[in-house]
Amino acid sequence: MSHENENNPSPKSPLPVRADNVSWPDIRSQSQLLKAAETQQGGGKVYPTQGNKIGEILKSLGVIDAKVLDAVEKRHQTKKVMDKPTGELLVYMGIIEPEVLSRALCIQSGVLMVDVQAINIPFDVLQLVSNDNARAKQAIPVGVYKGTLYLAVAAPLHFSEQHFFSFSTGKKIKPVFAPKNQIATCINSKWTENGSEIWAG
């Protein structure tokens, strides 16, 4: 008698939810960026669920449902994983991919998310950061509002180059989120040094 089904239960576990399968509140135009910057600098919330728990944010986006959240929170009580935050536990359990967690943390913290392949970036904004610095730091200037340069990076919550860019640009720096692959694509294929183009995704 075969025990194959006992050792390899079926069906297989579903793949983690990918970030590109979720509808994120990404900024795709300068007008959206300026409106969000104004709200942010005025102390307002840029997301309705800003400040909520990660599980509630993901549930509101349709990434997980109440049943999954309840199961994860129960699992959270076990000694083995009780030191992991809910978001990290969702990644650990293979329910979401890391970028989904990164974006949810941005929403929780009120960090803007920008689609750098869709937004028009005026050349005078691009000129604030040299191509060499953009490539070395993997950072893209996306807009300026009231003396603050909004800089797209893959890990805005852990970005440690504000002083570098503030010194080189003479502006305050506000990191915003963009996926690592989008940043790399833009730096490699859409950067221009000659002023002949407005960078459009």
Buried (B, 14 or more C-beta within 10 A) or exposed (E): EEEEEEEEEEEEEEEBBEBEEBEBBBBBBBEBBBBBBEBBEEEEEBBEBBEBBBBBBBBBBEBBEEEBBEEBEEBBEEEEBEEBBBBBBBBEBEBBBEBBBBBBBBBBEBBBBBBBBEBBBBBEBBEBBEEEBBBEBBBBBBBBBEEBBBBBBBEBEEBEBBEBBBEBBEBBBBBBBBBEEBBEBBBEEBBEEEEEEEBEB
